[in-house]
Amino acid sequence: MKMNRTLLSPVLLFFFILMLHPCLAYADINDSLRVAIIHGDIESVKLYLRDGADANKIYEDKSTPLLEAMNNTAGSGDIVRMLLQYGASPSLKPVGVSALAASLKTNNEDIIRLLRSYAEDEKEFYDLALFFKNKKEETRALEYADQALKLNPFNADAWALKASISLSQKNSKDAEIAYRKAFESSLVNLKKINSEDHFIIAVWYALLSSQFNEAEILAKEGLTLFPEGGILELNQGHVFLFRGQKKGAIASYKKAYADLQQSERYANRALQVLNENFTNLKGRYPDRINELIWAENRILEPFDFTYSKIPFGEEKDAVLNLIIGADVIKERSPVIGVMDPVFKKQFGKGPYAIDLRSQLSATVVDKYSVAYDKWDGAVEHLDLFFTAIPGLSEQKTLFLLSKFYKIQQGKLESVFGTTQEDISKELEIKPAVHDTQILSGSGPLPAMIAEWKVKDGTVILDAFSVSSLSVRLRMFYVSNKGWGQYLSMIGDRQAPNK
């Protein structure tokens, strides 16, 4: 049976067209337009728009032709231009998001530059300012920041963006003014919404505007409401650091890092948050970079007895578990008062008395030497001492820590004086200082001692000359509680240093 050629040709032509333009298989021309956009087929897009497809069609899933173009990487810029030519409205927001906002979210530079003139609301203007700031187009960034501030004078982030640009332009005066505006705006916003995030913003901008009193007050208030607020704790640490309170700063920093690691929001990027926070402060306060680097390097160190709270009375393992990443060596003969010439000369009748009460034998004392390759280059190692409590053989009491510095070059008085001043600033009290000598195999060596009475014990620094230009430094922390428990164990019920 022969088929009619006049019937066959149109059929073949139809299927041939479908092969060339699969989008024509869709009954609705707007659906065909959508598929063409997804495939990046600009010729088909042009064809459907010319034939009457709706450039502002809102599909069942609330997408639009322009929003589809945001997610398309093949020729999307040209497709957006064509959609705009055929009347597509960038202001259309079927799901509350404009095409410009979608392009800013995906950081599609080509489309952002096409649609930026259609910005309408505060967020779009601010996001444009941030985009152009990141592109180093600071003049344009400032223009959009000002547009955002016209719509909302209390946009703290827009003020801060202006401040950061002023800093990059070496205009510290304008930067200070803008940061103060950011802080004032954050207070207005905090009054409206008393949330942890708003406390974080307010404290941060107080820091950046050098208003440290306000930063401390707000941080304390925020931590009262949100005690596990790692970012608030971190910023409180900055306040302490800038005021020279290094002991408080490190304590806050370490707690902040622990809180961030335990939080659902920051657990996987706690270290990144710390690094970004410190980087931003270094940019704001270039004259304090050394302080910030000093603090940043100590946050991840194993505990340091001058900076963090030592759990005196805890089991030995609980203390040693705090020393993460360090080399820990247990020594076999940790006898104090007999073997140590420094103790023997300096403390004949003090807490290290040279008699049976202070001769700590290896059967009742454990001594651990701790070294860490990321410590400050001047620090050699720490020694930790633990004693057994009577009746509780597994319980250990830490009563003494000693910090050894590497031998330093310089005159005794100079090296000792500098270290003593640093410790005094951290402890925020003045020491008793006196000169003495230390007996050695080669004879007596000049030595200097500083002693600080702190709440829970005594801090002692000694320095002695090992040559005409070399000095050895050690620092000790003696726990009242730990030493008292040891003396009680061997029969003396009166604890020292009280």
C-alpha positions in Angstrom: 0.0 0.0 0.0 1.4 3.4 -1.0 1.3 6.3 1.4 0.2 9.7 0.2 3.3 11.9 -0.4 1.3 15.0 0.4 0.5 13.6 3.9 3.9 12.1 4.6 6.0 15.3 4.0 4.4 17.4 6.8 4.6 14.6 9.2 8.3 14.1 8.5 8.9 17.8 8.6 7.2 18.0 12.1 9.4 15.3 13.6 12.4 16.8 11.9 11.7 20.1 13.6 11.2 18.3 17.0 14.6 16.8 16.6 16.2 20.2 16.0 14.1 21.9 18.7 13.1 19.5 21.5 11.5 22.3 23.4 8.7 22.3 20.8 7.5 19.1 22.3 6.0 21.2 25.1 2.4 22.1 24.5 2.7 25.5 26.3 5.1 28.0 24.7 6.1 29.4 28.2 7.2 25.9 29.3 9.2 25.7 26.1 10.8 29.0 27.0 11.8 27.7 30.4 13.4 24.6 29.0 15.3 26.7 26.4 16.6 28.9 29.2 17.7 25.9 31.2 19.6 24.5 28.2 21.1 27.9 27.4 19.6 27.8 24.0 19.6 31.5 23.2 18.2 31.0 19.6 15.1 29.1 20.9 14.7 31.7 23.7 14.6 34.4 21.1 12.1 32.4 19.0 9.7 31.8 21.8 9.8 35.4 23.0 9.2 36.7 19.5 6.3 34.3 19.2 4.6 35.6 22.3 6.1 33.7 25.3 5.7 35.7 28.6 9.0 37.0 29.9 7.3 37.5 33.3 5.7 34.1 33.5 5.4 32.8 37.0 5.6 29.1 37.0 3.8 26.7 39.4 7.0 26.4 41.5 7.2 30.3 41.7 10.1 30.5 39.4 10.3 33.0 36.5 12.3 33.2 33.3 14.8 35.6 34.9 15.2 33.4 38.0 15.8 30.4 35.7 18.6 32.4 34.0 20.2 33.0 37.4 20.8 29.2 37.7 22.0 28.8 34.1 25.7 29.0 33.3 25.5 28.6 29.5 25.1 32.1 28.0 23.0 33.3 30.8 24.1 36.9 30.4 22.9 37.1 26.8 19.7 35.4 27.8 19.1 37.9 30.6 19.7 40.8 28.1 17.1 39.2 25.7 14.6 38.7 28.5 15.0 42.4 29.6 14.6 43.4 25.9 11.2 41.6 25.8 10.0 43.2 29.0 11.1 40.9 31.8 10.8 42.8 35.1 13.8 42.4 37.5 11.5 43.6 40.3 9.2 40.6 40.1 9.4 38.6 43.4 7.1 35.6 43.4 9.0 34.1 46.3 10.2 37.4 47.9 13.5 37.4 46.0 14.2 39.5 43.0 16.4 38.5 40.1 19.1 40.9 41.3 19.0 39.4 44.8 19.3 35.9 43.3 22.3 36.9 41.2 24.0 38.5 44.3 23.5 35.3 46.2 25.1 33.3 43.5 27.8 36.0 42.9 27.1 36.0 39.1 29.1 39.0 38.2 27.8 39.3 34.6 24.2 39.4 35.6 24.8 41.5 38.7 26.3 44.3 36.5 23.3 43.9 34.1 20.7 44.2 36.9 22.3 46.6 39.4 20.4 49.6 38.1 17.2 47.8 39.2 18.1 47.7 42.9 15.2 48.9 45.1 15.5 47.8 48.7 18.1 48.4 51.5 19.4 44.8 51.4 20.0 44.9 47.6 21.9 48.2 47.9 24.0 46.9 50.7 24.8 43.6 48.9 25.8 45.6 45.9 28.1 47.7 48.0 29.7 44.6 49.4 30.0 43.1 46.0 31.8 46.1 44.5 34.0 46.4 47.6 35.2 42.9 47.1 35.8 43.8 43.5 38.0 46.7 44.7 35.6 49.2 43.1 35.4 51.3 46.2 33.8 54.4 44.8 30.9 52.4 43.4 30.7 50.5 46.7 30.4 53.7 48.7 27.6 54.9 46.4 25.6 51.8 47.1 26.3 51.9 50.8 25.0 55.5 50.9 21.9 54.3 49.0 21.3 51.7 51.7 21.7 54.2 54.4 19.2 56.6 52.8 16.6 53.9 53.2 17.8 52.9 56.7 20.2 55.3 58.6 20.7 52.5 61.2 22.1 49.9 58.8 25.2 49.2 61.0 26.8 46.9 58.4 26.6 49.7 55.8 28.4 52.1 58.1 31.0 49.5 58.9 31.6 48.9 55.2 32.2 52.6 54.7 34.6 52.5 57.6 36.6 49.6 56.2 36.9 51.4 52.8 38.1 54.5 54.6 40.7 52.3 56.4 41.9 50.9 53.1 42.3 54.5 51.8 44.4 55.3 54.9 41.7 57.7 56.1 41.6 56.8 59.8 39.5 59.8 60.8 36.6 58.9 58.6 36.9 55.3 59.5 36.6 56.1 63.2 33.5 58.2 62.5 31.9 55.5 60.5 32.6 52.8 63.0 31.0 55.0 65.7 28.0 55.3 63.5 27.9 51.5 63.1 28.1 51.1 66.9 25.3 53.6 67.5 23.2 51.9 64.9 23.8 48.5 66.4 22.5 49.8 69.8 19.3 51.0 68.2 18.9 47.6 66.6 19.7 45.8 69.9 16.9 47.6 71.7 14.5 46.3 69.1 15.7 42.7 69.1 17.5 41.5 72.3 19.2 38.5 70.6 22.6 36.9 70.8 23.4 38.0 67.2 22.5 41.6 68.0 24.7 41.5 71.1 27.6 40.2 69.0 27.2 42.9 66.4 27.0 45.7 69.1 30.1 44.4 70.9 32.0 44.0 67.7 31.3 47.5 66.5 32.1 48.9 69.9 35.5 47.2 69.6 36.1 48.6 66.1 35.2 52.1 67.3 37.7 51.9 70.2 34.9 52.1 72.8 36.3 49.4 75.0 34.2 50.2 78.1 31.0 49.9 76.2 32.3 46.7 74.6 33.0 45.1 77.9 29.6 46.1 79.4 27.7 44.7 76.5 29.8 41.5 76.4 29.1 40.9 80.0 25.4 41.6 79.6 25.2 39.3 76.5 27.1 36.5 78.3 24.7 36.7 81.2 21.8 36.0 78.8 23.8 33.7 76.5 26.6 32.1 78.7 27.7 29.7 75.9 28.1 32.6 73.4 31.5 31.8 72.0 31.7 34.9 69.8 30.8 37.2 72.7 33.4 35.5 74.8 35.9 36.0 72.0 35.2 39.7 71.8 35.4 40.1 75.5 38.9 38.6 75.2 39.8 41.4 72.8 38.8 44.0 75.3 41.0 42.4 78.0 43.9 42.2 75.5 43.7 45.8 74.4 43.7 46.9 78.1 46.8 44.9 78.8 45.0 42.2 80.8 46.6 39.3 79.1 45.7 36.7 81.7 42.0 37.5 81.4 42.3 37.7 77.6 43.8 34.2 77.2 41.2 32.8 79.6 38.4 34.3 77.5 39.9 33.2 74.3 40.3 29.6 75.4 36.7 29.5 76.7 35.5 31.0 73.5 37.3 28.4 71.4 35.8 25.6 73.5 32.3 27.1 73.3 32.6 27.5 69.5 33.7 23.9 69.1 30.7 22.7 71.1 28.1 24.9 69.3 25.9 23.5 66.5 26.4 26.7 64.6 30.2 27.0 64.6 31.5 23.5 65.5 32.8 22.7 62.0 34.4 26.0 61.5 35.5 27.2 65.0 39.1 27.7 63.9 38.0 29.6 60.8 35.9 31.9 62.9 38.8 32.7 65.1 41.2 33.4 62.2 38.7 35.7 60.5 38.0 37.5 63.7 41.7 38.2 64.4 42.4 39.1 60.8 39.7 41.8 60.9 41.1 43.3 64.1 44.6 43.3 62.6 43.3 45.4 59.7 41.5 47.8 62.1 44.4 48.1 64.5 47.7 47.7 62.6 49.6 49.2 65.5 48.5 46.2 67.7 49.3 43.4 65.3 52.0 42.0 67.6 49.6 41.8 70.5 47.0 40.1 68.4 49.5 37.6 67.0 50.8 36.8 70.5 47.2 36.1 71.7 46.2 34.1 68.5 49.2 31.8 68.9 48.3 31.0 72.5 44.7 30.0 72.0 45.5 26.6 70.6 48.4 25.9 72.9 48.4 23.3 75.6 47.4 25.0 78.8 49.9 27.4 80.2 49.8 27.8 84.0 50.2 31.6 83.8 47.2 32.0 81.6 44.5 29.4 82.3 42.9 27.9 85.3 44.6 24.7 86.4 42.2 22.1 88.0 44.1 21.6 91.3 42.7 18.6 93.1 41.7 16.8 89.9 42.9 13.4 88.9 46.2 13.4 87.1 44.7 12.1 83.8 42.2 14.9 83.8 45.0 17.4 83.9 47.2 15.7 81.3 44.2 15.5 79.0 44.3 19.3 78.8 47.7 19.1 77.2 46.8 18.6 73.5 49.4 18.2 70.9 52.4 18.4 73.3 55.2 15.9 74.0 54.8 14.6 77.6 57.5 12.6 79.3 57.3 11.1 82.8 60.5 11.4 84.8 61.7 8.7 87.1 63.2 10.6 90.1 61.2 13.8 90.8 62.7 14.7 94.2 62.4 18.3 95.2 64.3 20.0 98.0 67.3 17.7 97.8 68.3 17.3 94.2 67.4 20.8 93.0 70.1 23.4 93.9 67.8 26.3 93.2 65.2 25.2 95.7 67.9 24.2 98.1 69.5 27.6 98.2 66.5 29.8 97.9 63.9 28.1 100.1 65.5 26.8 103.2 62.5 27.4 105.4 59.7 28.2 103.0 57.2 25.9 101.2 60.2 23.9 100.0 61.8 23.4 103.4 64.9 21.2 103.3 63.7 18.5 105.7 61.7 15.3 105.7 58.5 17.2 105.1 59.6 18.4 101.7 61.7 15.6 100.4 59.2 14.3 97.9 60.1 10.7 96.9 59.3 9.0 93.7 56.7 6.9 95.5 54.5 9.8 96.3 55.2 12.3 93.5 54.8 12.1 89.7 56.7 14.6 87.6 56.0 15.2 83.9 58.0 17.3 81.5 55.9 18.9 78.8 57.3 20.3 75.5 55.4 21.9 72.6 56.9 22.9 69.3 54.4 25.8 68.8 55.2 27.6 72.1 57.0 30.9 72.0 60.6 30.4 71.0 61.8 31.4 74.5 59.9 28.6 76.3 61.7 25.3 76.6 59.3 23.1 78.6 57.0 22.9 81.6 57.3 20.5 84.6 54.1 19.3 86.3 54.1 17.7 89.8 51.3 15.5 91.2 51.0 14.0 94.7 48.8 11.2 95.9 46.2 12.0 98.5 46.0 9.7 101.5 43.4 7.0 101.1 42.8 7.8 97.5 45.6 6.2 95.6 44.1 7.0 92.2 43.4 10.7 93.0 46.3 13.1 92.2 46.7 16.7 93.3 48.7 19.1 91.2 50.6 21.4 93.5 53.5 22.8 91.5 54.2 23.7 87.9 57.5 25.1 86.7 58.1 26.8 83.4 61.6 26.8 82.0 62.8 29.3 79.5 65.6 28.8 77.1 68.9 30.4 78.0 68.7 34.0 77.0 71.4 36.4 76.0 71.9 39.6 78.0 72.7 40.9 81.4 70.9 39.4 84.4 69.2 42.6 85.6 67.9 43.4 82.1 66.5 39.9 81.2 65.0 39.5 84.7 63.5 43.0 84.7 61.8 42.6 81.4 60.3 39.2 82.3 59.2 40.4 85.7 57.4 43.4 84.3 55.5 41.2 81.8 54.4 38.8 84.5 53.4 41.7 86.8 51.1 43.1 84.0 49.5 39.7 83.5 48.9 39.2 87.3 48.1 42.9 87.9 50.1 43.0 91.1 53.6 43.9 92.1 56.1 41.3 93.4 58.6 41.2 96.2 62.1 41.2 94.5 65.5 40.3 96.0 69.0 39.3 95.0 70.6 36.1 96.0 73.1 33.5 94.8 72.8 29.9 93.6 75.4 27.3 94.3 76.7 25.4 91.4 79.6 23.1 90.6 81.7 26.0 89.5 80.8 28.1 92.5 78.1 30.7 93.4 76.1 32.3 90.6 74.3 35.7 90.9 70.5 35.3 91.0 67.4 37.4 91.3 64.0 36.3 92.6 60.5 37.8 92.3 57.5 36.5 94.3 53.8 37.3 93.7 51.1 36.3 96.2 48.0 35.5 94.2 44.6 34.3 95.3 45.2 30.6 95.2 48.9 30.3 95.6 52.3 31.9 94.8 54.0 32.7 91.5 57.8 32.8 91.7 60.3 33.9 89.0 64.0 33.2 89.4 66.8 34.1 87.0 70.5 33.4 87.4 73.6 34.0 85.2 75.1 30.9 83.6 77.8 33.1 82.0 78.7 36.8 81.7 76.1 37.2 79.0 73.7 34.3 79.4 70.7 34.0 81.8 68.5 31.1 82.8 64.9 31.9 83.7 62.3 29.7 85.5 58.8 30.5 86.7 56.9 28.5 89.3 53.3 28.3 90.3 52.7 26.8 93.8 49.1 25.9 94.7 48.1 26.6 98.3 45.5 23.8 98.0 47.9 21.3 96.5 50.8 22.0 98.8 48.6 22.1 101.8 47.2 18.6 100.9 50.8 17.3 100.6 51.8 18.7 103.9 48.7 17.2 105.5 49.6 13.9 104.0 52.9 13.8 105.7 51.7 15.2 109.0 51.9 19.0 108.9 48.4 20.4 108.9 49.3 24.0 108.4 49.3 25.1 104.7 51.8 27.8 103.6 51.1 31.0 101.8 48.0 32.0 103.8 
